Amino acid sequence: MAQGKTVGLLLMAAGAIILIIAGLFIASGMASGQLQASGAVLGLALFGILPLLILGGAGFYLYRQGQAEAGLMADVRRKQRILGLIQAQGQASLDGLMLELKLTREQITADIADLVQQGLFTGYIDWKKLTFYSSDAAKVGSATCPNCGGTRETAGKGVIACPYCGATLFIPAN
C-alpha cells in the first residue's frame, strides 16, 4: 500500500547520498590540489546537484502520490466498514456508527450517499430512530416506503425522502 511513499523516500535519500559523496570527492580533490575551482563547480553540478534534483524530484513526486493513494485507501476502508456494519445485522444506529468509527453524522451520511451512488448500498434511514436499514433493492425501489408502508411517488434513483415518515430512502442507480 505504501510502496509509492517508500520508493519516494528511497529516491530522495539516494539523491542526498550521491550529493554528499560527490561533495566529499570534490572536496578531497580540492584539498590535494588535483582539482581546480572550475572543475569542482562543474563536478558538483553534474554529479551532485543534478542527481539530487532528478532523484529527489522523482522521489518527492512518488512520495506525494503514495500519500494521496493512502488517503484514498483509507476512505475505501472506512466505507467498507460502514457497509459491513450495516449489512451484518441488516441495521445499524447512526449513534453506534458515529461512536465506533469516530466520525460525524455528516461524514457517515456522505459516505452512505457515495455507496448508494456507486450502487453498493440500498436501504433507508429512519430519522426518528436514527437507524440505517439495509434492504433489498426491489423493496426500497418500490412505490411503498419500507419504513412506514406509505405510498410515495417513484422519483427515480438516488436519495429520496418519504413524505410521510421522513425516512431517507437510498435507491441505487442501475
C-alpha positions as CSV (number, residue, x, y, z in Angstrom):
1,M,0.0,0.0,0.0
2,A,2.8,2.4,0.9
3,Q,5.1,1.4,-1.9
4,G,5.0,4.9,-3.6
5,K,5.9,6.5,-0.3
6,T,8.7,4.0,0.4
7,V,10.2,4.3,-3.1
8,G,9.9,8.1,-2.9
9,L,11.8,8.2,0.3
10,L,14.5,5.9,-1.0
11,L,15.0,8.0,-4.2
12,M,15.2,11.2,-2.1
13,A,17.8,9.5,0.2
14,A,19.8,8.2,-2.8
15,G,19.9,11.7,-4.3
16,A,21.2,13.2,-1.0
17,I,23.8,10.4,-0.6
18,I,25.0,10.9,-4.2
19,L,25.3,14.7,-3.4
20,I,27.3,14.0,-0.2
21,I,29.6,11.5,-2.0
22,A,30.2,13.9,-4.9
23,G,30.8,16.8,-2.4
24,L,33.4,14.7,-0.4
25,F,35.1,13.5,-3.6
26,I,35.4,17.1,-4.9
27,A,36.5,18.4,-1.5
28,S,39.3,15.8,-1.4
29,G,40.4,16.8,-4.9
30,M,40.5,20.4,-4.0
31,A,42.4,19.7,-0.8
32,S,45.0,17.7,-2.6
33,G,45.4,20.4,-5.3
34,Q,44.5,18.0,-8.1
35,L,41.2,19.9,-8.8
36,Q,40.7,23.5,-9.7
37,A,37.7,25.5,-8.6
38,S,36.1,25.5,-12.1
39,G,36.3,21.7,-12.2
40,A,34.9,21.5,-8.7
41,V,31.8,23.6,-9.7
42,L,31.2,21.5,-12.8
43,G,31.7,18.2,-10.9
44,L,29.4,19.3,-8.2
45,A,26.7,20.4,-10.7
46,L,26.9,17.2,-12.8
47,F,27.5,14.6,-10.2
48,G,25.9,16.1,-7.1
49,I,23.1,18.7,-7.7
50,L,21.7,17.2,-11.0
51,P,21.3,13.7,-9.5
52,L,19.8,15.3,-6.3
53,L,17.3,17.2,-8.4
54,I,16.4,14.2,-10.6
55,L,16.2,11.6,-7.9
56,G,14.9,14.0,-5.2
57,G,12.2,15.3,-7.6
58,A,11.1,11.9,-8.7
59,G,11.2,10.7,-5.1
60,F,9.2,13.7,-3.9
61,Y,6.6,13.1,-6.6
62,L,6.3,9.4,-5.7
63,Y,6.1,10.1,-2.0
64,R,3.2,12.6,-2.6
65,Q,1.4,10.1,-4.9
66,G,1.8,7.5,-2.2
67,Q,0.3,9.8,0.4
68,A,-2.7,10.5,-1.9
69,E,-3.1,6.8,-2.5
70,A,-3.0,6.0,1.2
71,G,-5.7,8.6,1.8
72,L,-8.0,7.1,-0.9
73,M,-7.4,3.7,0.5
74,A,-8.4,4.9,4.0
75,D,-11.6,6.3,2.5
76,V,-12.4,3.0,0.8
77,R,-11.7,1.0,4.0
78,R,-13.9,3.4,6.0
79,K,-16.8,3.0,3.6
80,Q,-16.3,-0.8,3.6
81,R,-16.5,-0.7,7.3
82,I,-19.7,1.3,7.3
83,L,-21.3,-1.0,4.7
84,G,-20.2,-4.1,6.7
85,L,-21.6,-2.8,10.0
86,I,-25.0,-2.1,8.4
87,Q,-25.2,-5.2,6.4
88,A,-24.0,-7.6,9.2
89,Q,-27.2,-7.2,11.1
90,G,-29.4,-5.5,8.5
91,Q,-29.4,-2.3,10.5
92,A,-27.1,0.0,12.5
93,S,-27.8,3.0,14.6
94,L,-26.3,6.3,13.5
95,D,-25.0,6.9,17.0
96,G,-23.4,3.5,17.1
97,L,-21.7,4.1,13.7
98,M,-20.5,7.5,14.9
99,L,-19.0,6.1,18.1
100,E,-17.4,3.0,16.5
101,L,-15.9,4.9,13.5
102,K,-15.2,8.2,15.3
103,L,-17.0,10.1,12.5
104,T,-19.5,12.9,12.4
105,R,-23.1,12.5,11.3
106,E,-22.3,14.4,8.1
107,Q,-19.3,12.2,7.3
108,I,-21.4,9.0,7.7
109,T,-24.3,10.2,5.6
110,A,-21.9,11.5,2.9
111,D,-20.2,8.1,2.8
112,I,-23.6,6.3,2.6
113,A,-24.6,8.6,-0.3
114,D,-21.3,7.7,-2.0
115,L,-22.0,4.0,-1.5
116,V,-25.5,4.5,-3.0
117,Q,-24.2,6.4,-5.9
118,Q,-21.7,3.5,-6.6
119,G,-24.5,1.0,-6.4
120,L,-23.1,-0.7,-3.3
121,F,-25.8,0.1,-0.8
122,T,-29.6,0.0,-0.8
123,G,-31.7,0.8,2.2
124,Y,-33.1,3.6,4.2
125,I,-32.6,5.6,7.4
126,D,-35.4,6.2,9.9
127,W,-34.6,9.6,11.2
128,K,-36.9,9.2,14.2
129,K,-34.9,6.1,15.4
130,L,-31.6,7.4,13.8
131,T,-31.1,3.9,12.3
132,F,-29.8,2.8,8.9
133,Y,-31.5,-0.3,7.5
134,S,-30.1,-2.4,4.7
135,S,-32.8,-3.5,2.3
136,D,-33.3,-5.4,-0.8
137,A,-33.2,-3.1,-3.8
138,A,-36.7,-4.2,-5.0
139,K,-38.2,-3.4,-1.6
140,V,-36.6,0.1,-1.4
141,G,-37.3,0.8,-5.1
142,S,-41.0,0.0,-4.8
143,A,-43.7,2.6,-4.6
144,T,-44.2,2.0,-0.8
145,C,-41.9,3.2,1.9
146,P,-40.2,0.2,3.6
147,N,-40.3,2.1,6.9
148,C,-43.9,3.2,7.2
149,G,-45.6,1.5,4.3
150,G,-46.9,4.8,2.9
151,T,-47.3,5.2,-0.8
152,R,-44.8,7.5,-2.4
153,E,-44.2,8.6,-5.9
154,T,-41.3,6.9,-7.6
155,A,-38.9,9.7,-8.2
156,G,-36.1,7.9,-9.8
157,K,-32.8,6.8,-8.3
158,G,-30.6,8.2,-5.6
159,V,-31.6,9.6,-2.2
160,I,-35.4,10.2,-1.7
161,A,-37.2,11.3,1.4
162,C,-40.5,9.6,2.3
163,P,-43.2,12.3,2.5
164,Y,-45.0,10.5,5.4
165,C,-42.4,9.4,7.9
166,G,-39.4,11.4,6.7
167,A,-37.2,8.3,6.2
168,T,-34.4,8.8,3.7
169,L,-34.5,6.0,1.1
170,F,-31.3,5.1,-0.7
171,I,-32.2,3.8,-4.1
172,P,-29.2,2.7,-6.3
173,A,-28.9,3.7,-9.9
174,N,-28.8,0.7,-12.2
